[in-house]
Amino acid sequence: MSITVVGSVAYDTIETPAGRRERCLGGAATYFSLAASFFTNVRVIAVVGEDFGPEQEAVFKARNVDTRGIEHTAGKSFFWEGSYLENLNEAKTRNTELNVFAAFEPKIPDAYRDSEFLFLANIDPVLQRRVRESMPGVKLVAGDTMNYWIKDHRPALLEVLKGLDVLLINDTEARMLAANNNLVQAARAVMALGPRFLVIKHGEYGATLFHGSAKGKSGERTFRTPAMPLEAVIDPTGAGDSFAGGFFGYLASQPELTPGSFRRAMFYGSVMGSFACERFGTERLEQLTRAEIDERFHVFRELTHLD
Amino acid sequence: MSITVVGSVAYDTIETPAGRRERCLGGAATYFSLAASFFTNVRVIAVVGEDFGPEQEAVFKARNVDTRGIEHTAGKSFFWEGSYLENLNEAKTRNTELNVFAAFEPKIPDAYRDSEFLFLANIDPVLQRRVRESMPGVKLVAGDTMNYWIKDHRPALLEVLKGLDVLLINDTEARMLAANNNLVQAARAVMALGPRFLVIKHGEYGATLFHGSAKGKSGERTFRTPAMPLEAVIDPTGAGDSFAGGFFGYLASQPELTPGSFRRAMFYGSVMGSFACERFGTERLEQLTRAEIDERFHVFRELTHLD
């Protein structure tokens, strides 16, 4: 089944202990699409400037990602500059230029309308809601957000949460959204705002899926995937979006959404997040094969299973 | 099989967001013994003052822990005061009084000499080494240490590491000991110092077992256990020592030390650490049953296994 994703397609300048890269292709929708494309058909909605050319287009095409929803306008693409020199788990933003993204009005191509899965990557919740409402027939809607929207655009974000089946956020965002430091209590509070499923990402420690009312014993309705213990984290940019792509892409590839498919989706999410960190930008995802993905899935099983 | 443990038996004054307790029974050897006692016979070597009376003795006796190696001397027992008000994952020490511990000279009762397992809890590495050398016939030796010994008593600690089969430390300690921020690289560097097995504890995110040379693909010789997502962390004091007790106690209960027994030991360690946090001090461990432990073990399996 097809996923439509709306989000940023951008250029990133990244500095990590492993080096520096100028103006890599980046953006949440880019990482999500590339990661999800190993599992299912992906269709992107985004806006880019005149600096987005055939070379960038080719990265999507090589993974069969549908780019008809990428709008080309006058000006420059969204640009972000960040550093992981102090902390590999959290980028320090040095510069953000919205550029053409400032006036982004998502338009949904007719060819995308039969998508059964919708992913609302981290953008203005007003836009997330608009896209959500334009695609009422989808089977499963997932989304991401960030501290900025949680703090300063809460009412708009709360409207988005009402329409989500799955929310994917990190520890800090979950605690901030729920105003509660205990993750189990925070998860319950966040699910009360709408999403039936909540994935809390713990960076290098993996992620936890909370589902249902999470009442009763705390282990009963949760699932934890580890992250890969990596010998060298070259660049964590896009790891969270690649997790989302692996997770949601795998779900979209399944004939039925069972508890088992959600568990495997968590593993595939973590697998894709780990690959994203192995090279700068999208380099690793561009060269990846499905065989490598499945091999790492089995390493994850070895890493966590008793027998 | 029997474990001999050497370490502190102490009084703790603890403050957490859930409240404050004055002079609870504590100390690494206490938590370790109580946790391990659910799996095997445990024998303690420690020193206490005149403030350690029948009421404290009874806590060990109720779990069939052999206390003949607890030396009673004039003075007061080791005392620690700490606060978790700022960070539930890391205590802020407010006060430490070594008291009778300052002149501790571990003496090994003859009745302990047939122990096949030895645990060197976090004490002066000079004493750890002395106990290790006094019990050359043991089958498996594990130990713990802390930032203070790593920073200021490194040569003595390095001697201890040469005689250890298993070292259990946390993320910060592993990075400090190896002078390397990448945990996989740090693990390899620490194992090169002696221990064949290294357990790195990640607090609320679980723990990773590294074993063998850890060469080849990074997932091949590692195992991750999650921690329990707890709805209320009342007091994390002793969680690491309880992890060690569950881990090592389970290993000592096994007829053979197979990769499978190490994996299950990691789960039992994490199970015991999670119980320790549910009440102040040793309260939860004192009231625990083996049935509750095995029930939580199964919750851990549910929490991590694909099917």
Interface residues (C-beta under 8 A of the other chain):
Chain A: L88 N181 N182 L183 V184 Q185 A187 H202 E204 Y205 G206 T208 K217 S218 G219 E220 T222 F223 R224 P226 M228 P229 L230 E231 A232 V233 G260 R263 R264 F267 R296 V299 F300 R301 E302 L303 T304 H305 L306 D307
Chain B: L88 N181 N182 L183 V184 Q185 H202 E204 Y205 G206 T208 K217 S218 G219 E220 T222 F223 R224 P226 M228 P229 L230 E231 A232 V233 G260 R263 R264 F267 R296 V299 F300 R301 E302 L303 T304 H305 L306 D307
